[in-house]
Amino acid sequence: MRVLQNGDKGQMMMVFVPRTGVTGLAIGVAIVLGGLLAACNPVRDVAVSTGFGAKEPEPAQFVRESRRDDGGYLPVGVRAPDRTTKALPKADVEALTNSIDARRQANEAAGATARSMGAETNARPVPKPATLPAE
């Protein structure tokens, strides 16, 4: 910080003048920290290998067992293989839809029955607590 004096009016001004060494150090630290925080960065890789950065956790055993070795992705421009299972015939799809609708209606009827039973229970008067005999 420097103090400058204006000769005409007798006023003094304070001006902040940064030091180049401190500024350069701050910029360097910011670059290194930014490199450490980036996901795919050679600076981060060096930090991890030397023990300063966070290491990537190992996946659980069931994850390792369920993953395919090839990754399961098709490259762009490659046609997907034909499916091994055939589509259901239209009659089977309609029968399945009808059975699902029948189950839905049965569930709705059971819900309506439960609601009506709950309404009957709530309609009864609440019993009064027993009174103690006077002493």
C-alpha positions as CSV (number, residue, x, y, z in Angstrom):
1,M,0.0,0.0,0.0
2,R,1.4,3.4,-0.9
3,V,0.3,6.8,0.1
4,L,0.2,9.4,-2.7
5,Q,-0.1,13.1,-2.0
6,N,-1.8,15.5,-4.4
7,G,0.2,18.7,-4.2
8,D,-2.5,21.1,-5.4
9,K,-5.1,20.5,-2.8
10,G,-3.1,19.0,0.0
11,Q,-5.1,15.7,-0.2
12,M,-3.7,12.3,0.3
13,M,-4.8,9.1,-1.4
14,M,-4.1,5.5,-0.4
15,V,-3.5,3.2,-3.4
16,F,-3.2,-0.6,-3.2
17,V,-0.3,-1.8,-5.3
18,P,0.0,-5.6,-5.3
19,R,3.4,-7.2,-5.0
20,T,4.3,-9.2,-8.0
21,G,5.8,-12.1,-5.9
22,V,2.6,-12.6,-3.9
23,T,0.4,-12.3,-6.9
24,G,2.4,-14.8,-8.8
25,L,2.4,-17.2,-5.9
26,A,-1.4,-16.9,-5.5
27,I,-1.9,-17.6,-9.3
28,G,0.4,-20.6,-9.1
29,V,-1.5,-22.0,-6.1
30,A,-4.8,-21.4,-7.8
31,I,-3.6,-23.3,-10.9
32,V,-2.3,-26.2,-8.9
33,L,-5.5,-26.4,-6.9
34,G,-7.6,-26.2,-10.0
35,G,-5.6,-29.0,-11.5
36,L,-6.1,-31.2,-8.4
37,L,-9.9,-30.6,-8.5
38,A,-10.4,-31.4,-12.1
39,A,-11.8,-34.9,-13.0
40,C,-9.4,-35.9,-15.8
41,N,-6.2,-34.0,-15.4
42,P,-2.6,-35.1,-15.4
43,V,-1.9,-33.0,-12.3
44,R,-4.6,-34.9,-10.4
45,D,-3.1,-38.2,-11.6
46,V,0.3,-37.2,-10.3
47,A,-1.2,-36.1,-7.0
48,V,-3.1,-39.4,-6.6
49,S,0.0,-41.5,-7.5
50,T,2.0,-39.6,-4.9
51,G,-0.6,-40.1,-2.2
52,F,-1.9,-36.5,-2.0
53,G,-5.1,-36.9,-4.0
54,A,-8.2,-38.9,-3.3
55,K,-8.1,-42.4,-4.7
56,E,-11.0,-43.9,-6.7
57,P,-12.9,-46.4,-4.6
58,E,-13.1,-50.1,-5.7
59,P,-16.5,-51.1,-6.9
60,A,-18.4,-53.7,-4.8
61,Q,-18.1,-57.3,-5.6
62,F,-21.6,-57.7,-7.0
63,V,-21.0,-54.7,-9.3
64,R,-17.8,-56.3,-10.6
65,E,-19.6,-59.6,-11.2
66,S,-22.6,-58.1,-13.0
67,R,-20.6,-56.0,-15.4
68,R,-19.6,-57.4,-18.8
69,D,-16.1,-57.3,-19.9
70,D,-16.9,-55.7,-23.2
71,G,-18.8,-52.8,-21.6
72,G,-22.1,-53.6,-23.4
73,Y,-22.0,-50.6,-25.7
74,L,-22.3,-50.7,-29.5
75,P,-20.0,-48.5,-31.5
76,V,-21.7,-45.8,-33.6
77,G,-22.7,-47.2,-37.0
78,V,-23.0,-50.8,-36.0
79,R,-26.5,-52.5,-36.2
80,A,-27.8,-54.0,-33.1
81,P,-28.1,-57.8,-33.2
82,D,-31.5,-59.4,-33.7
83,R,-33.4,-60.3,-30.5
84,T,-33.5,-63.9,-29.4
85,T,-37.1,-63.6,-28.0
86,K,-40.1,-63.2,-30.2
87,A,-42.9,-60.7,-29.6
88,L,-46.1,-62.0,-28.1
89,P,-49.0,-62.6,-30.4
90,K,-51.8,-60.0,-30.3
91,A,-54.2,-62.4,-28.7
92,D,-51.8,-63.1,-25.8
93,V,-51.2,-59.4,-25.3
94,E,-54.9,-58.8,-25.1
95,A,-55.3,-61.6,-22.6
96,L,-52.5,-60.2,-20.5
97,T,-54.1,-56.7,-20.6
98,N,-57.5,-58.2,-19.6
99,S,-56.0,-60.1,-16.6
100,I,-54.2,-56.9,-15.5
101,D,-57.4,-54.9,-15.8
102,A,-59.3,-57.6,-13.8
103,R,-56.6,-57.4,-11.0
104,R,-56.9,-53.6,-11.0
105,Q,-60.7,-53.8,-10.5
106,A,-60.3,-56.4,-7.7
107,N,-57.8,-54.1,-6.0
108,E,-60.1,-51.1,-6.3
109,A,-63.0,-53.1,-4.9
110,A,-60.9,-54.3,-1.9
111,G,-59.8,-50.7,-1.3
112,A,-63.5,-49.5,-1.4
113,T,-64.4,-52.2,1.1
114,A,-61.6,-51.2,3.4
115,R,-62.6,-47.6,3.2
116,S,-66.2,-48.4,4.1
117,M,-65.1,-50.5,7.1
118,G,-62.9,-47.6,8.3
119,A,-65.8,-45.2,7.9
120,E,-68.0,-47.5,10.1
121,T,-65.3,-47.7,12.7
122,N,-64.9,-43.9,12.8
123,A,-68.7,-43.4,12.9
124,R,-69.0,-45.1,16.3
125,P,-69.0,-42.7,19.3
126,V,-65.8,-42.6,21.3
127,P,-66.3,-44.3,24.7
128,K,-66.0,-42.1,27.7
129,P,-63.3,-42.8,30.3
130,A,-64.4,-44.5,33.5
131,T,-65.1,-42.3,36.4
132,L,-63.5,-42.9,39.7
133,P,-65.7,-43.2,42.8
134,A,-65.7,-40.1,45.0
135,E,-63.9,-40.5,48.3
